[in-house]
Amino acid sequence: MPLTMNREVFITCAITGSGSTQDRSPHVPRSPKEIADSAIAAARAGAAVAHCHVRDPETGAPSRRLDLYREVTDRIRAADVDVVLNLTAGMGGDMVFGGVENPLPTAEGTDMIGASARVAHVAECLPEICTLDCGTMNFAEADYVMTNTPGTLQAMGRMMTDLGVKPEIEAFDTGHLWYAKQLVQDGYLDAPALVQLCMGVPWGAPDDLNTFMAMVNNVPDDWTFSAFGLGRNQMAYVAAAVLAGGNVRVGLEDNLMLDRGVLARNEQLVERAVTIIENMGARVIGPEEVRKKLGLTKRAPKG
């Protein structure tokens, strides 16, 4: 298939994530203020979308606390810089089995909750976008499975749509895209959909270009897609995504390094992405253009 380069590109910055990176870099934000401040700095650097998880302010461990999401949301909305708010809805589907001979009961780290609870902070904060992980898959950890059953995805997709929040489909492999298209066909998600192609996450789609183009070729023509690669390939995937017709995601959720031995800040990763995009002859678009493109409604700061 011939490539059609994207000339109007938006950047998503994934601010902190839920991975065990909190002790590997002092720049990974933990508290709601640190997360919001980092999102604001990323927006000033050129990110149109801030994708946020929350963490326990003391330990840095991933959290689902509503008060933390509310504080992050309020701080970002009250800032003097505009950005589209994208909250994760990936928490609460974590299954850690007890071992190969005795898988049950499940082990420490399991966090399985119902669909309504997984979307509770989305209903509370009403971001413009929230994520929907469209499949179940093994992760790098030995007995950990990211669990998203069809029934759960149908329920969460319907809730997000009814709330007026745009789901960002997180596709970690081609089968996730297959099911995402089914969710749209069955009316749980509206068309055209928004999808994030997640490359190089063990054990999803590897980050080679053949697999990437297989993913791209499975995205319907009227959908909007973005893409990222983990770790050292993050910036290579900025160029690859733009060349393939998509948008880009960078940030400390996916990569901690600016250069070999140099720990990054979110705004530095955004600045580098801006440089790559502009050097390719494309233009970085801002949050208002993203809202128009995706049909989003900006919510006012809490008064």
C-alpha atoms as one frame of an Amber mdcrd trajectory, in Angstrom:
protein
   0.000   0.000   0.000   1.412   3.438  -0.879   2.223   5.616   2.098   0.528
   8.978   2.470   2.535  11.089   4.891   0.600  13.037   7.515   1.216  16.781
   7.111  -0.861  17.869  10.135   0.452  15.955  13.162  -0.564  16.025  16.801
   1.691  14.893  19.613   0.482  12.975  22.644   2.742  13.002  25.696   2.333
   9.970  27.986   3.318  11.625  31.234   4.003   8.897  33.786   2.303   5.547
  33.066   1.929   2.722  35.569   5.144   0.813  34.967   7.854   0.273  37.571
   9.876   3.286  36.439   9.452   5.444  39.534  12.864   4.509  40.954  14.732
   4.506  37.623  14.502   8.223  36.949  13.971  11.228  39.221  12.016  12.871
  36.382   9.104  10.388  36.497   6.351  12.432  38.179   4.552  10.950  41.201
   2.339  13.451  42.982  -0.696  15.049  41.299   1.159  18.376  41.232   4.241
  16.805  39.618   2.113  14.974  37.040   0.119  18.105  36.202   3.231  20.296
  36.072   4.911  17.829  33.714   1.813  17.720  31.498   1.724  21.524  31.385
   5.430  21.680  30.489   4.838  19.110  27.731   1.957  21.198  26.394   4.158
  24.291  26.299   6.720  22.274  24.347   4.165  21.309  21.695   2.100  18.371
  22.959  -1.579  18.755  22.073  -2.661  15.791  24.224  -1.558  14.792  27.737
  -2.114  11.131  28.591  -2.182  10.695  32.370  -2.104   7.911  34.931  -1.856
   8.650  38.648   0.555   7.254  41.220   0.721   7.011  44.978   2.496  10.250
  45.914   4.628   8.514  48.554   5.691   5.307  46.802   5.194   6.065  43.119
   3.167   2.857  42.730   0.250   2.950  40.258  -3.050   4.051  41.771  -6.753
   4.290  40.917  -7.672   6.866  43.568 -10.383   9.265  42.405  -9.040  12.160
  44.465  -5.671  11.916  42.703  -7.309  11.931  39.279  -9.472  14.874  40.278
  -6.476  16.893  41.474  -4.474  16.175  38.306  -7.469  17.088  36.140  -8.212
  20.320  38.013  -4.580  21.447  37.955  -4.222  20.863  34.209  -7.527  22.565
  33.393  -6.624  25.577  35.533  -3.277  26.086  33.767  -2.554  28.998  31.454
  -1.741  26.610  28.603  -4.303  24.535  26.726  -4.033  20.761  26.281  -6.436
  17.914  25.512  -6.804  15.681  28.571  -6.520  11.917  28.057  -6.912   9.695
  31.138  -6.086   6.006  31.266  -8.830   3.473  31.878  -6.413   0.569  31.803
  -6.168   0.008  35.544  -8.193  -2.760  37.186  -7.603  -5.557  34.664  -4.398
  -6.988  36.138  -4.239 -10.746  36.731  -1.153 -12.294  38.344  -1.405 -16.051
  38.509   0.064 -18.023  41.391   2.469 -20.111  39.315   2.489 -22.733  36.606
   1.512 -25.614  38.907  -0.848 -23.679  41.191  -2.238 -20.743  39.217  -5.054
 -20.158  41.709  -5.481 -18.357  43.975  -4.011 -15.369  42.184  -0.895 -13.720
  43.543  -0.001 -10.279  44.863  -0.381  -7.636  42.204  -3.756  -8.852  40.976
  -6.143  -5.931  40.598  -9.409  -7.029  39.025 -12.455  -4.775  39.303 -15.695
  -4.327  37.403 -16.271  -2.241  34.301 -18.069   0.576  36.151 -15.251   0.872
  38.687 -12.672   0.990  35.887 -14.486   3.955  34.375 -15.386   5.699  37.682
 -12.643   8.332  37.429 -13.605   9.011  33.808 -17.198   9.678  34.880 -15.910
  11.871  37.724 -13.407  13.946  35.719 -14.901  13.812  32.180 -11.669  14.068
  30.193 -11.943  14.608  26.465 -10.288  11.228  25.754  -9.742   8.044  27.759
  -7.991   4.844  26.788  -9.593   1.477  26.044  -7.152  -1.471  25.915  -8.824
  -3.624  23.270  -7.556  -7.054  24.199  -6.063  -9.491  26.673  -2.338 -10.259
  26.446   0.697 -11.620  28.252   3.123  -8.981  29.465   6.848  -9.400  30.101
   6.320 -10.389  33.733   6.189 -14.185  34.083   2.614 -14.780  35.214   0.966
 -11.383  34.603  -1.873 -11.090  32.113  -3.518  -7.816  31.060  -7.167  -8.840
  31.095  -9.831  -7.170  28.964 -12.638  -9.563  28.046 -15.107  -8.818  25.226
 -17.916  -8.315  27.735 -15.869  -5.860  29.783 -14.810  -3.934  26.678 -18.396
  -3.741  25.455 -19.523  -2.361  28.822 -16.644   0.109  29.158 -16.964   1.243
  25.534 -20.664   1.923  25.974 -20.053   3.862  29.208 -17.360   6.021  27.615
 -19.530   6.740  24.584 -22.534   7.614  26.757 -20.354   9.975  28.837 -19.298
  11.844  25.704 -15.645  10.866  26.226 -13.724   9.744  23.130 -12.205   6.280
  23.611  -8.619   5.949  22.413  -8.325   2.311  21.412  -4.997   0.907  22.604
  -4.008  -1.796  20.119  -1.087  -3.978  21.178  -1.520  -6.467  18.333  -3.530
  -6.978  15.158  -6.247  -8.972  16.925  -6.949  -5.962  19.131  -7.660  -3.921
  16.026  -9.889  -6.695  14.722 -11.981  -6.577  17.892 -11.999  -2.766  17.962
 -13.604  -2.786  14.515 -16.194  -5.219  15.855 -16.962  -2.879  18.771 -17.636
  -0.102  16.259 -19.716  -2.380  14.036 -21.809  -3.490  17.026 -22.412   0.109
  18.123 -20.404   0.156  21.357 -17.976   2.723  19.933 -18.728   5.532  17.515
 -17.095   5.828  14.105 -14.681   7.175  13.088 -12.614   5.844  15.968  -9.281
   6.909  17.459  -6.564   4.279  17.886  -3.084   4.133  19.396  -0.725   1.543
  17.911   1.468   0.266  20.744   4.674  -1.190  19.346   7.352  -3.186  21.135
   5.429  -3.990  24.328   6.337  -7.570  25.355   4.474  -9.718  24.298   2.363
  -7.752  21.890   3.314  -6.501  18.447   7.111  -6.271  17.996   8.413  -2.910
  16.886   9.751  -3.936  13.483   8.475  -1.971  10.504   6.803  -4.933   8.784
   4.629  -5.534  11.827   4.000  -1.809  12.178   2.742  -1.573   8.602   0.549
  -4.633   9.170  -1.000  -2.700  12.068  -1.360   0.481  10.004  -2.986  -1.458
   7.160  -5.593  -2.806   9.598  -6.723   0.688  10.655  -9.846   1.762   8.711
  -9.223   4.663   6.346 -11.560   7.040   8.182 -10.065   6.401  11.636  -7.336
   8.549  13.206  -4.283   6.713  14.471  -1.220   7.494  16.509   1.727   5.251
  17.295   4.651   4.810  19.650   7.609   2.503  20.145   9.103   1.641  23.521
  12.526   2.665  24.729  15.308   3.534  22.325  13.022   3.322  19.295  10.654
   6.015  20.532  11.975   8.749  18.258  12.316   6.418  15.274   8.592   5.761
  15.610   7.886   9.482  15.536   9.224   9.509  11.975   7.654   6.158  11.075
   4.200   7.172  12.305   4.222  10.466  10.414   5.458   8.778   7.222   2.711
   6.143   7.537   0.011   8.820   7.853  -0.406   8.924  11.615   0.240  10.989
  14.706   2.816  10.423  17.416   3.187   9.656  21.103   6.267  10.232  23.235
   6.800  10.520  26.985   8.235   8.935  30.098   5.592   6.210  30.177   7.342
   4.639  27.186  10.953   5.819  27.342  13.143   7.344  30.060  16.137   8.401
  27.959  16.870  11.454  25.842  20.233  10.104  24.691  22.490   7.294  25.833
  23.095   7.891  29.558  20.928  11.050  29.598  17.635  10.848  31.484  14.822
  12.780  29.814  12.050  15.065  30.963   8.697  14.873  29.207   9.029  18.306
  27.658  12.439  17.386  26.197  10.962  14.338  24.486   8.174  16.499  23.066
  10.674  19.098  21.845  12.644  16.407  20.035   9.471  15.029  18.445   8.543
  18.540  17.262  11.955  18.873  15.616  11.623  15.525  13.816   8.099  16.293
  12.584   8.969  19.765  11.341  12.170  18.551   9.681  10.020  16.072   7.750
   8.034  18.996   6.352   4.931  18.452   8.482   3.231  20.836  10.895   2.547
  20.187  14.585  -1.066  21.048  15.370  -2.428  22.289  18.686  -5.253  21.227
  20.989  -8.016  23.266  19.354  -7.250  21.711  15.974  -7.225  18.264  17.596
 -10.641  18.924  19.148 -12.023  19.911  15.771 -10.425  16.907  14.059 -11.702
  14.386  16.621 -15.001  16.042  17.566 -14.022  16.668  21.196 -15.669  18.993
  23.685 -13.437  20.906  26.070 -14.633  20.897  29.674 -14.242  24.025  31.775
 -12.124  24.057  34.951 -14.044  23.066  38.076 -15.541  26.221  39.585
